[in-house]
C-alpha cells in the first residue's frame, strides 16, 4: 500500500518502512504492515499544492 493525501499544510502518507524525513518517525509499523504519518517538510507542502 502506498499513497500521498495532500491537505494544504502537509501530506498524509501511507508507508511500510521508515519515513522520508531523516531521523524522524518510526522505522516501520508497530503492528501490521503499514502506518499513516503526516509529513510537514517543505517538500511535502509543495506536493500538497
C-alpha positions in Angstrom: 0.0 0.0 0.0 1.4 3.4 -0.9 -0.2 6.8 -1.1 0.0 10.6 -0.5 -3.0 12.6 0.6 -2.4 16.4 0.4 -4.1 18.7 2.9 -2.6 22.1 2.2 -0.5 22.1 5.4 1.4 18.9 4.7 0.8 15.5 3.3 -0.6 12.3 4.9 1.5 9.4 3.8 0.9 5.6 4.0 4.2 3.8 4.5 5.6 0.4 5.5 9.2 1.3 6.2 10.9 4.4 7.6 9.7 8.0 6.9 11.3 10.1 4.1 12.4 12.7 6.6 15.8 11.9 8.1 16.0 10.9 11.8 12.2 11.2 12.4 9.3 8.8 12.7 9.2 5.1 13.0 11.3 2.5 11.2 8.1 0.6 10.5 4.6 -0.2 11.6 4.1 -1.1 15.3 1.8 -4.0 14.2 0.7 -5.0 10.7 2.4 -3.8 7.6 1.5 -0.1 7.1 1.0 3.1 9.0 0.0 6.7 8.4 2.2 9.7 9.1 1.9 13.4 8.5 4.8 14.9 6.5 5.3 18.6 7.0 8.6 19.2 5.4 9.0 21.8 2.6 8.9 19.1 0.0 5.6 17.8 1.4 4.0 21.2 1.4 5.0 21.7 -2.3 3.4 18.3 -3.2 0.2 19.3 -1.4 -0.3 22.4 -3.6 
